[in-house]
Amino acid sequence: MWRISIKLEASEYYSFSASEGARGIFDIDAANFATILTLYDDVGTMLARNDDSDADPGSSSFSSLIDFVFDEDGEYYLVVSQYDGDGLLSEGLSYILHASVEGASIDCAA
């Protein structure tokens, strides 16, 4: 289940549930800044981080990509931040986040 993103200290956080063995792919495209993607578990342990990826032929080398297999059921958090400066997103920055997690459902109710 995906939940609405929130801005906290000017980074954007996305929360979702994933099952053990599920593969998650998180990809930034069309960003007008150098992005960082960071994946955390429900207790705040960093599981994966990427600031530049050339693995996605449809993205610039400054876009981020995480391809991750979850080793347990749980709640997870994906954080989008900026590479430059203090990492905080500032006014006027934009990106497209493509996210897929095997077996996940989307809850559109707010």
N, C-alpha and C positions, 0 to 999 in steps of 0.2 A: 504494500500500500504506500503510495506517495503522498506526502503532505505538502502543503503550501510552503514556499520558501520564505524565510525571514531574513532581514538584515540585522546583524549583530556586530557592532563595532565595524560596520561597513564592509563586511564579508557576507556572502550569501550562503545560507545553510539549507540543505534539503535533507529531510529525514524519510526513511523507508524501511520496510521489513524485507529480509531475504532469508531463504532456506539454505540449510547445509548443502553444499555441492552446487548451488546455483552460480552461474557465471554472470557477472555484471560488467557492462561496458558503458563507460562514461566519457563522452567526447565533446570538446568545445570546438565550435566552428564560428566563423564570421566575427571573431572578436576584434575590437579596435584597440587592444592592449595585450601585453604579454600575461597570459593567465597561469594560475596554479590551481590544480585540483588536488584535494586531500580527502582521503576516506578514513573515517573513524568508526570504532565500534561504540556500543552504548555506554562504556565507561571512560571513553575519551582516549583510548589507545589508537595511535596512528597505524593504519594497516597498509596504506599505499599513498604515494605522493608523486605528482608529475608536474613539471613546469614547462617542458618543451618536448614535443613528440613529433618525430617524422614518420611514425608508423601509419598515420592516416593520410593517404594521398590527397584527400579533399580539404586538408587544413594547412595553414601556414606552419612554419617550424616553431612559432611562438605559441601555438595552441596546445592544450593539454589533453591527454588521453590516459585513462586507467582501464585496464582489462584485468579483472580480479575474480577468483573463485572463492566463495565464502565457505569457511570451514565449520560454521555452526549457524543454527537458526538464531535470528536476533534482529534488533533494531540497529540501523546504521545511519551515519551522517556523512553527507558529501558537502564539502566546503569549496566555494569558488572565491579566489582572491587574486590580487594583482602581484606580479613579480617585482615591479619597480617600487622603490621607496619602502614604506612600512607595510606593504601588502594589502592595504585597505582599498576598497573600491571607491572611486570618487565620481562625482557628477559627470554625466555624459559618456560613461563607459558602457559598452553593450557587448553581448555575446549570445550565442545560441547553444544551449546544452542539450545534447542527445543522450538519453539514458535508457538503458534496457537491463532488466534483471529477469533471468529465467524464472517463470512461475509467479512473478509479481503481478498484482492487480492494481489498477488505478482507482482511487477513490476521489471522484470529482466533487463531492459534497464539501462545502466549506463550513 
